[in-house]
Amino acid sequence: MGTPEPLATPEEVAAYLGRSVQALAQLRFTGTGPAFLKTGRLIRYQWAAVEAWARQNTANSTRPQHPAGSTE
């Protein structure tokens, strides 16, 4: 088993995503941000989870998307 990847702090992730630490905290609260680890009050992120979340939230347009088959 290799060495585990280093975990990122909320400050590091916020800087990477171009968001504030407070905005990242709000994403955690609403459950819409990257997956995180919590031990007591300590919050850490796995870089792979942050990058996966960023890929899933990449958009090609600011136009609202409607479900397939929707006539709206």
Contacts in CASP RR format, 6 or more apart in sequence:
PFRMAT RR
TARGET T0000
AUTHOR 0000-0000-0000
METHOD contacts of the structure
MODEL  1
MGTPEPLATPEEVAAYLGRSVQALAQLRFTGTGPAFLKTGRLIRYQWAAV
EAWARQNTANSTRPQHPAGSTE
5 46 0 8 1.000
5 47 0 8 1.000
5 48 0 8 1.000
6 47 0 8 1.000
7 37 0 8 1.000
7 44 0 8 1.000
7 45 0 8 1.000
7 46 0 8 1.000
8 16 0 8 1.000
8 44 0 8 1.000
8 45 0 8 1.000
8 46 0 8 1.000
8 47 0 8 1.000
8 50 0 8 1.000
9 43 0 8 1.000
9 44 0 8 1.000
9 45 0 8 1.000
10 21 0 8 1.000
10 24 0 8 1.000
10 25 0 8 1.000
10 43 0 8 1.000
10 45 0 8 1.000
11 21 0 8 1.000
12 45 0 8 1.000
13 24 0 8 1.000
13 34 0 8 1.000
13 45 0 8 1.000
13 50 0 8 1.000
14 20 0 8 1.000
14 21 0 8 1.000
14 23 0 8 1.000
14 24 0 8 1.000
16 50 0 8 1.000
17 24 0 8 1.000
17 50 0 8 1.000
17 54 0 8 1.000
19 27 0 8 1.000
24 33 0 8 1.000
27 33 0 8 1.000
27 34 0 8 1.000
28 36 0 8 1.000
28 43 0 8 1.000
33 53 0 8 1.000
34 45 0 8 1.000
34 49 0 8 1.000
34 50 0 8 1.000
34 52 0 8 1.000
34 53 0 8 1.000
34 54 0 8 1.000
35 45 0 8 1.000
35 46 0 8 1.000
35 49 0 8 1.000
35 53 0 8 1.000
36 43 0 8 1.000
36 44 0 8 1.000
36 45 0 8 1.000
36 49 0 8 1.000
37 43 0 8 1.000
37 44 0 8 1.000
37 45 0 8 1.000
37 46 0 8 1.000
38 44 0 8 1.000
66 72 0 8 1.000
END
